[in-house]
Amino acid sequence: MSGRAQLMWDEAVTGYDFGPGHPMDPVRLALTRRLVDAFGLDRAVEVVAAKPAGDSTLRLVHREDYVRAVKAASADPASADASYGLGTLDDPAFAGMHEVSALIVGQSVAAAEAVWHGDALHAVNFAGGLHHAMPGGASGFCIYNDASLAIARLLELGAERIAYVDVDVHHGDGVQTAFWEDPRVLTVSLHEHPRTLFPQTGWPEETGAPDAEGSAVNVALPAGTGDAGWVRAFHAVVPELLADFRPQVLVTQHGADTHVEDPLAHLAVSLDAQRAVQIACHDLAHQYADGRWIALGGGGYAVVDVVPRSWTHLVAIAADRPIAPETVIPESWRQEVYARTRQLAPMRMTDGGWPVSFAHWESGYDPANRLDQAVRAARRAAFPLRGLLA
């Protein structure tokens, strides 16, 4: 197996553009790629531009009628069928929508193939992680669900145990739905509580279909959760599940919208905690999945201050070239940020919160603490179904 990481990238993915004023500004992708280059990480990974996914691949998860609807809206945005979630405020139709969405899927599927076949140990597609798209509809800024399709391709190739860990601030509802009845796929999502955030799913009681009970695990975090609580919750749930499940591949989704500065959510997590969880995912892949790790992007709407730094850390970790948090950001990138956005760029690769300290679950929990209540609810709902102690 090659020890080199792959970075999936085609400049055309920046055409995933819902238009002016939409929160998912594709500048976040372009700025991330430029920051990766500014740190020389493009020389530490193999940069791969994969082909767009074809119809047969898309149909591994998506219904044929939905793919037809996306193609029709892509050719004529004015004809978008809202019954498929297209042409809505969240998912406005735009020319070329099918082609660029299929291109993003192609990168994630190629990442899955490379890791499964041993051409790479780790693969990153930060343009991916579009986890809300459903088999028959667009949702939450997501047209096609590249995460689900990468997993479906792994199953097609013969994988029998795949773990999907989603740390986006929003519930990974599309991936959970796609594999609700499939015990070969363990989906774990840590997200803001559905009472206070879209998509209003991801309750602890959502644990999988009767024939796959315990294959879905949801940690619904209280609004306002900060670094210590977020990292505590991750370590209180994810390692134990992976130790039991022993996945052949670990797929992770790293939406950067958990950040305190994100305009669309209500957690209070720093860049440093995001980096700590990225490192943990890398280490868990090596501990339980023979190092096979596919890391995806996701949400993130602080497009200058947060997203590029967070996902550059992700690429660096996958490349085995981690960037020290106190590292000064190259001036060339800061100038490009100003030229593109007229915003001042951050100075360092930290929010000043490194190292992140937290109390391990094994040290005890506080039944009156809302964060601990959320962790306890997730463990009580799902762990016994897997034969684990709650």
N, C-alpha and C positions, 0 to 999 in steps of 0.2 A: 504493500500500500504506500502511495506517495504521501510524504509528510507535509507537502506544501499545501497551503490554503489556496482556494480559488475565490476571487471576487467577481461576481457576476455583474457585468455592466455593459450596457449599450446606451450611448448618449440619447438615443431616441426614446428612452423611458421617460425623459423629461417632458415628453408630449402628453403625458397623463395629466391633463390640465382642464379642470372644470370651469376655468374662466376667472376674470378679475373679481376680487373680493371673496372668492371661495377660500376657506381655511387651508385646504390642502394645496398650498402653493408649490409647484414643482421646483422652485428655486432651492428648496430644502435638499432636494436630491443633487442638484448641480453643485451647491456649496459643499455638501458632504464629499462628493467626489474630488472637488478641488482641494479640500483639506486633507483628504487621504493622500493626494499627490504631494501636497506641501510638506508632509512628514516623510515622504519617500516610501510610503507603504505600497505604492503601486509596483515597486521593485521587489518587495518581500512576498508578494502574492502572484499568482497567475491570474491575469485579468482575462475573463472569458465573456464574449458576446454570443449568447445562445440564440437559436432561431425561435421565432414565435411558436407558441403551442398551436397545433392543428386541431381540427374539430374532434378527432377521435380522442385526443387527450382531454380536451375541455369536457367531453361527455363522460369522462370518468367520474365527474361530480355533478356537472351542470346538465339540466334537461335540454333536449334538442330544441324545443320551442323557445326556450330562453335565449339560447345562443343565436337563433334566428332573429329574435327581437333585438338583441344587441347589435347584430350586423345591420339590421334595417335602420336603427337609430344612428348608427355610425355613418351610414351612407346619406341619411336625411334626418338630421337632428330634430327637425320640426315634427317628424312623424313618431317621435318616441312614445312608447306605450307605457303610461304610468302604472298600469296594472302589474308590470314587471319591475317597478321601482325606478324606471328610467324617465328622465325629463323632470325630476323632482328637484326641490331645493338642495337636498343632500347630494343627489347624483344627476346633475344636469347632463343632458346629452350633448356631445360635441363630435365634430367630424373626425373620423379616424379612431373613435373610441374603442371599437372592437380590436383594431390592429395593435394599438399600444397596450391594451389590457392583455391581449394574448402574448405580447412580447414580454411583459412582466412575468406572466405565468411561465413562459418558456425559460426564463432565467432560473426560477425556483425549481422547475422540473429538472432542468439540466444540472442544477446543484445536487438534487437528490440522486440523479443517475451517477454523477461523478463520485459522490461519497459512497454509494452502494457498491459501485464497481471497483473502488479502491484507487481511482485516479486522483483523489484528493481526500485528505482526512477531515478537513473543515471546508465549508463553503458558505459564503455570505451573499445575500441579495437584499440590500437595505431598501431597494425600491419595492420589495414585496411585503408580505405580512398583511395582505388585504383580507382580513379575517372575518368581515361581516357579510360578504356576499353569500347568498344562499343558493341551493341547487336551482331554484327557479326564479331568482330575483336579485336585483342590486339592492344594497343597503349600506348606509353609513360610509359613503365615499368609496365603496368597493364594488367593482363591476364583476370581476371574476376572482374566485378565491384561490389564489396561488398556493397558499399554505395547504389547503385541503388537497389540491391537485398534486402537489409534491408528495404528500403522504399517500394518496391513491396510487401514484406511480410506483412508489416503494413497495406497496402491497402487490401491485401487478408484477413487479420484478421478483417477488418471492419473500419479502420481509414478513415476519410473523408477529413482531412486537415493535411498535413504534410509539415513543412518548412525545407528546406535544405539550410544551410549557409556554404559556402566554402571559407576559407581564405588562402588556398594554393596560392603560387605565380603564379601557372598555372591555367588557366581557367578550371572549372569543367565541361568539355565538355561532358563527357560520361553520367553524371547524367542529365544534361540539355537535351541531346538527348533522353534519355530513357523516360522522362516525358514531352517532348515538347508539346504534344497534351493533357495533362492531367491537368485540372485546380485544381485537388485535391492536387497537389504538387507544392509548391512555391520554385523555385530554385534561390538562390542569390549567386553570385560569385564576390569576390573582388580579383583582380589578376593584374599582370603586363600587360601592354597594348599589344594586339596581334601584333602590329607592331614590337615589339622587342623580343617576346618570344613565344615559342611553347605553345599551338597548333595553334596559329594564329586565334583563335576564341574568342568569348566573347566580341563582340562589343556591345555598348549600345543598338543598334537597334535590337538586338536579344531578343525578348520579348515573344516568345511563338507562337504556331500555332493559326490560326484564331479563333478556338473554345476555346483557352486557353490564349488569349492575356493578357499580364501582369503577366503571371505565371513564366516568366524568367526575372531576373534582373541582369545586368552586370555592374560592376564598373571597368573600364579599367584604371589602375593607371599608371602614367608616371614613367619610369625608374628613379631610384634615390629617390623615395618616402621614407621618413624616418618615425620615430615614430609618431610625431605629426600629419603628414598628413594621415598616415595609420589609426590611431585610429580615427581621425576626420572623415575620409571617412566611416568607419564602423558605427559610431554613427549617421552620416548624412543620412544613408540609412536603416540599418537593424532594429532598434527599431520601426520606424514608420511602416514599412512593417509588422512586427510581430504583432504590436498592431491592425492593420487592419485585418490581416488574421486569427489571433487567432488559431494557430495550436494546434492540439491535442498532437503532439509530435514534438520536435525540434531535428533535426539531424545536427550535425556540423562536418566539416572536417578541421583539424588543421595541414596542411602541414607546416613544420618548415622551408621551403625553401624561405620564405620571408626575412630571416635573412641576414644581411649585409655580413656575411662570407660565405654564400652559394655559391658554385662554379658554379652553373648552371643558375643563374638569376641575376637580377640587381636592386632589391629593397635594402633599407638600414635600415631595421627594426631590433630592438634589441630583445633579449630574454624578456626584461621587457615589451615591447609593446605586444609581443605574449601572455605573462601572463595576461596583462590587457584585451585583447580581450577574452581570455579563461574565465576570471571572468565575463566579460560582457555576454558571451553566457550562462553561468550558471545562472546568474541573470535573463536574458531574458526568459530562460526556466521556471523559477519559476513565473515570472510575467505573461507570456502569454500561457504557455503550462502545467500548473499544475505541474511543476517541471520535466516533462518527458523529459529526455535529453539523447541522444545517441551521444557520442563524439568519433570521429575516428581520426587516424593519417593521413598519406599522404606522400607528398614529404619531402625532407630534406636530404641534402648530405654533410653537415658538421657533420659527423657521431659521432664525439667525443665531440666537443666543444658545439654543439647546440642541436642536436636532443634529447639526453637523458635528458638534463635539461628541455627542453621545454615540453616534454611529461610527465615527472615526475611532473612538475607543474600541468599539466592537470589532472593527476590521483589524485593528492592531492586536487585540487579544487573540483573534483567530489566526493571525499571522505569526504568533509567538514573538511579537515585537511590542509588548505593552508600553504605552506612553505614560510616563510618570505624571501624576495629576498636576504637579506644580509647573510642568513644562510651559514655557512661553510659546504662544501661537505665532507662527511666522508672519512677519509684517506683510508679505506679499498677499497672503490670504485675507488679511484684515483690509487691505486696500481694495481687493476685489469685492469683498462684502459691501464696502461703502459705494463702490462704483455701481454695483447691481441694485442695491436696496436703499441707499442713502441712510443706512443705519450704522452705528458704531459697533464693531465686532468685539466679542470678549477678548481679554488679554491672555488668559491661561486656560489650561485644560482641566480646571477644577472650579467648583463653587466654594472652595475653602473648607469642605467638610470631610476631607480624607485624613486619617482612616475612619471608616464608618464603624461605630461601636454599637453593639446591640446585645441583648440578653438572650441566650439560647433557650429554647422551649424546655429543654431537659432540666433547666435550673428552677423550674416551677412557673406557674401562671397565676394571674390575678383575676378571679372570677368577676370582679367589678370593673375591670378594664375593657373598654369597647373593642380594642384591637384583639385582645386575648379571647373575648367572646366570639369574634369572627373566626379566629383560628380554630377554636374549640368546636364551633358549629360545623365547620368544614370537615374536621377530623371525625366528629361523631356521625356525620351523615355518610361519609364515604369509606373511612378506614375499615370498619367491621365487615363491609361487603367484600373487602379484599383480604380478610383474615388478619387485619392489623389491629393493634390496640388503639383505641381512640384517645 
